[in-house]
């Protein structure tokens, strides 16, 4: 068989740089011949090859060992059928599209771009035939398959896979406060959505997906009843608890929930029919897969180290090693799962990536990330990334606390101070006490979240809604005073005045008729149009009742006056 140097003859510098990048080494030359020699010097070390193969996708390792067991070569047509094609693209397109890094990379391509296989023609009984082969000098240092049998699923991520980092946060507690207040005020998700922080900062999912999942989580935690109404005492206890305890309670609720079904929240698919899956057992299995990463580098089991892991490789390895992790007896046909975009039903093993593979991605980028158990990495800016663009993850500093049933340490503080304007507008910066913000939001109209603050406005209608919910102005003023907020005296007077006699002023839109002389109004007032007037404002201006301006215009025309209108019909 040709050796490593021969297998790379004719390759350009870009191809060598790809090999170096995938093996995590520096190519310190711009000369192709010297570059090949440098790669040969580094690669031909059995310990190095073993460590690098540990980080390679499992399917590509299986392809390599299959090839090795066949004396290091196999007909290209046979190998291609088993392990996929090697796309024939030019150097320019290769460098632009980076086919070696996308999710469509076949095991054959994974080996090709790592320099572990070559292609050439050999004599056979049928004449010259194209073969795929392992270079002789690589075959000599290749470890046995048995040496890698105990390999964990997945591989450590490459640096470009976590170019952008989405760190662990406790923002879910802010959003839980927002959602609970919204549900208590009888608002729907479209009204609550503008006030959520997580999706505003990290828009990996549609806000409706996030809110539906959060609502299900709060139900699992026993904070919402079956009608999604907050239990008052449990809500108060949750919002008054310190952040570490609150996070742990949500994590345990998710971990042990039989009703929180990740499968039902995956974007792009729809569950139909009356079949049942087991979300709790599935969750346990997925956590076993990623929890096995904790033993890396000789770490004690149960101690999760913050190593970045390639998400696509973990999913790919689960598919190869334990594809039926959520399917009883390997049943891929009885679950009615529809692809929303195409309308097709996702049945059979060929739908594994869209359903079972996607579920692993959702669990990592959804609940585990929302709860602060993992951090995420992407090749794209987080503003443009979606959940299926995430390419890497690692356990956060809170993960060990979560899995050992301890409140996570180092959560954000709650030292934010409300600011209340004399115009009845309230701004609650991030870190405002959640119980206080919950009370305030029930007395206000919500104006959304922006620039690090939740914004509210006190109006007569919002005060009336609070009163119907059993609250009084006294509750609001007492909560504000106890928190040390400086409430403007004029606002205190306005609130107490409203409680005694309702609104002291009314602002409304009116349609006005302006005429050029008082005699026109005198003529109109003597006509049948007089019943459409709502009171004069001056000798030449009068208010028209809602919906009657066209009838007044007709009356003017009958009197010989043409009216110009600025009202849009």
Residue pairs with C-beta under 8 A, 6 or more apart in sequence:
1 72
1 73
1 133
1 134
1 135
1 136
1 139
2 118
2 120
2 133
2 135
2 136
3 135
3 136
3 137
4 36
4 39
4 40
4 43
4 44
4 115
4 135
4 137
4 138
5 36
5 37
5 40
6 118
6 135
7 115
7 117
7 118
7 120
7 133
7 135
8 15
8 16
8 36
8 39
8 115
8 118
11 32
11 36
12 32
12 91
13 30
13 32
13 35
14 91
14 94
14 95
15 91
15 94
15 113
16 27
16 32
16 35
16 36
16 39
17 27
17 35
18 94
18 100
18 113
19 39
19 113
19 114
19 115
20 26
20 27
20 35
20 39
21 158
21 160
22 100
22 113
22 114
22 158
23 42
23 43
23 52
23 114
24 52
24 55
24 158
25 39
25 42
27 35
27 38
27 39
28 38
29 35
29 38
39 115
40 137
42 48
43 49
43 115
43 138
44 137
44 138
44 141
45 141
46 141
46 143
49 138
49 141
49 142
49 143
50 143
50 147
50 148
52 114
53 61
53 64
53 143
53 148
54 148
54 151
54 155
55 155
55 156
56 110
56 114
56 155
57 107
57 110
57 155
57 313
57 316
57 317
58 151
58 153
58 313
58 316
58 317
58 320
58 321
59 83
59 107
59 110
59 316
59 317
59 320
60 83
60 107
60 110
60 111
60 114
61 145
61 148
61 151
62 107
62 320
63 79
63 82
63 83
63 107
63 108
63 111
64 111
64 116
64 117
64 134
64 142
65 145
66 74
66 82
66 83
67 73
67 74
67 79
67 117
67 132
67 133
67 134
68 134
68 139
68 142
68 145
72 133
72 134
72 136
72 139
73 122
73 131
73 132
73 133
73 134
74 131
74 132
74 133
75 124
75 129
75 130
75 131
75 132
76 119
76 129
76 130
76 131
76 132
77 130
79 108
79 132
80 86
80 108
80 132
83 106
83 107
83 108
84 106
84 107
84 108
84 109
85 106
85 108
85 109
86 106
86 108
86 109
86 112
86 119
87 99
87 109
89 97
89 99
99 105
99 109
99 113
100 109
100 110
100 113
101 160
103 312
105 113
108 117
108 132
111 117
116 134
116 135
116 138
117 132
117 133
117 134
117 135
118 132
118 133
118 134
118 135
119 130
119 131
119 132
119 133
120 130
120 131
120 133
121 128
121 129
121 130
121 131
122 128
122 129
122 131
134 142
152 292
152 293
152 295
152 296
153 289
153 292
153 293
153 314
153 317
153 318
153 321
154 293
154 309
154 310
154 313
154 314
154 317
155 309
155 310
155 313
156 307
156 308
156 309
156 310
157 308
157 309
157 310
157 311
157 377
157 391
157 392
158 310
160 379
161 308
161 310
161 377
161 378
161 379
161 391
161 392
162 308
162 377
162 378
162 391
162 392
162 394
163 377
163 378
163 379
164 377
164 378
164 379
164 380
164 381
164 382
164 385
165 375
165 376
165 377
166 202
166 369
166 375
166 376
166 377
166 378
166 382
166 390
167 375
167 396
168 369
168 372
168 373
168 374
168 375
168 396
168 397
168 398
169 198
169 372
169 412
170 243
170 247
170 372
170 411
170 412
171 197
171 198
171 201
171 370
172 198
172 214
172 247
172 250
172 370
172 371
172 372
173 243
173 246
173 247
173 250
173 434
174 197
174 198
174 430
174 434
175 196
175 197
175 198
175 210
175 214
176 214
176 218
176 238
176 246
176 250
177 239
177 434
177 437
177 438
178 192
178 195
178 196
178 197
178 441
178 449
178 454
179 192
179 196
179 211
179 214
179 215
179 218
180 218
180 223
180 224
180 230
180 235
180 238
180 239
180 438
181 437
181 438
181 441
181 442
182 191
182 192
182 195
182 441
182 446
183 192
183 215
183 224
183 228
183 229
183 230
184 229
184 230
184 235
184 438
184 442
184 469
185 441
185 442
185 465
185 469
186 465
187 446
189 207
189 208
189 211
189 212
191 446
192 211
192 446
193 199
193 207
193 208
193 211
194 446
194 448
194 449
195 446
195 448
195 449
195 454
196 207
196 210
196 211
196 449
197 430
197 449
198 210
198 370
199 205
199 206
199 207
199 210
200 449
202 382
203 382
203 383
203 386
204 365
204 369
204 382
204 385
204 386
204 387
204 390
205 267
205 365
205 366
205 386
205 387
206 267
209 265
209 267
210 370
212 265
213 260
213 265
213 366
213 367
213 370
214 370
215 224
215 228
216 259
216 260
216 261
216 265
217 250
217 253
217 254
217 257
217 260
217 367
218 224
219 225
219 226
219 228
219 259
220 253
220 254
220 256
220 257
220 259
220 260
221 238
221 249
221 250
221 253
222 231
222 234
222 253
223 230
223 231
223 234
223 235
223 238
224 230
224 231
225 231
235 438
236 435
238 246
238 249
239 246
239 434
239 435
239 438
240 434
240 435
241 249
242 407
242 411
243 411
243 412
243 414
244 401
244 407
244 408
244 409
244 411
245 407
247 371
247 372
247 398
247 407
247 408
247 411
248 401
248 402
248 405
248 406
248 407
248 408
250 371
251 371
251 373
251 402
252 405
253 260
254 260
254 283
254 367
254 371
255 283
256 280
257 279
257 280
258 279
258 280
259 279
260 279
260 367
261 277
261 279
262 279
262 282
262 283
262 359
262 362
262 363
262 366
262 367
263 271
263 277
263 279
263 282
263 326
263 337
263 355
263 359
264 271
265 362
265 366
266 355
266 358
266 359
266 362
267 387
268 339
268 340
268 341
268 354
268 358
269 337
269 338
269 339
269 340
269 346
269 354
269 355
269 358
270 337
270 338
270 340
271 335
271 336
271 337
271 338
272 336
272 337
272 338
273 335
273 336
275 334
275 335
275 336
277 326
277 335
278 326
281 326
282 325
282 326
282 359
283 363
285 322
285 325
285 326
286 325
286 359
286 360
286 363
289 314
289 318
289 322
289 325
289 360
290 309
290 314
290 364
290 393
291 304
291 403
293 304
293 305
293 307
293 309
293 395
294 301
294 302
294 303
294 304
294 305
294 395
295 301
296 305
296 307
297 305
297 307
299 305
302 400
302 403
302 404
303 400
304 395
304 399
304 400
304 403
305 395
306 394
306 395
306 396
306 397
307 394
308 377
308 392
308 393
308 394
309 392
309 393
309 394
310 391
310 392
311 361
311 364
311 390
311 391
311 392
311 393
312 391
314 360
315 353
315 357
315 360
315 361
318 325
318 357
318 360
319 352
319 353
319 356
319 357
323 330
323 349
323 352
323 356
324 330
325 356
326 356
326 359
327 356
332 347
332 348
332 349
332 351
332 352
333 347
333 348
335 347
336 345
337 345
337 346
337 347
337 351
337 355
338 344
338 345
338 346
339 345
339 346
339 354
346 354
346 355
358 388
361 387
361 388
361 390
362 387
364 374
364 376
364 390
364 393
365 376
365 387
365 390
365 393
366 387
368 374
369 375
369 376
369 393
371 402
372 396
372 398
372 408
373 395
373 396
373 398
373 399
373 402
374 393
374 394
374 395
374 396
374 399
375 393
375 394
375 395
375 396
376 390
376 392
376 393
377 390
377 391
377 392
377 393
377 394
378 385
378 389
378 390
378 391
378 392
379 389
379 391
380 389
397 408
397 410
398 408
398 409
398 410
400 406
401 407
401 408
401 409
402 408
412 430
412 431
413 431
414 431
414 432
414 433
414 434
415 431
416 428
416 429
416 430
416 431
416 432
416 433
417 429
417 432
417 484
417 485
418 426
418 427
418 428
418 432
418 436
418 437
418 440
418 480
418 483
418 485
419 426
419 427
419 429
420 426
420 480
420 485
420 486
420 487
420 488
420 491
421 427
421 488
422 488
422 490
422 491
424 457
424 458
424 459
424 491
424 494
425 447
425 455
425 456
425 457
425 458
426 440
426 444
426 455
426 456
426 457
426 458
427 453
427 454
427 455
427 456
428 436
428 437
428 440
428 453
428 454
428 455
428 456
429 452
429 453
429 454
430 452
430 453
432 454
433 483
436 479
436 483
437 454
439 475
439 476
439 479
440 456
440 476
440 479
440 480
441 454
441 456
442 465
442 466
442 469
442 471
443 458
443 462
443 463
443 466
443 471
443 476
444 456
444 457
444 458
444 459
444 462
445 456
445 457
445 458
445 459
445 461
445 462
446 454
446 455
446 456
447 455
447 456
447 457
448 454
448 455
449 455
458 491
458 495
460 498
460 502
460 503
463 473
463 495
463 498
463 499
466 476
472 499
473 495
473 496
473 498
473 499
476 495
477 487
477 492
477 495
480 487
481 487
494 504
497 504
498 504
510 534
510 543
510 544
511 543
511 544
511 546
511 548
511 549
511 567
512 537
512 541
512 542
512 543
512 544
513 521
513 541
513 542
513 543
513 544
513 549
513 552
513 563
514 540
514 541
515 521
515 540
515 541
515 561
516 540
517 540
518 539
518 540
520 540
520 556
520 559
520 561
521 536
521 539
521 540
521 542
523 559
524 530
524 533
524 542
524 552
524 555
524 556
524 559
525 533
527 555
527 558
527 559
528 555
529 551
529 552
529 555
529 556
532 544
532 545
532 548
532 551
532 552
532 555
533 542
533 543
533 544
533 545
534 542
534 543
534 544
534 545
535 542
535 543
536 542
536 543
537 543
544 552
549 565
549 567
552 563
553 563
553 565
556 562
556 563
557 563
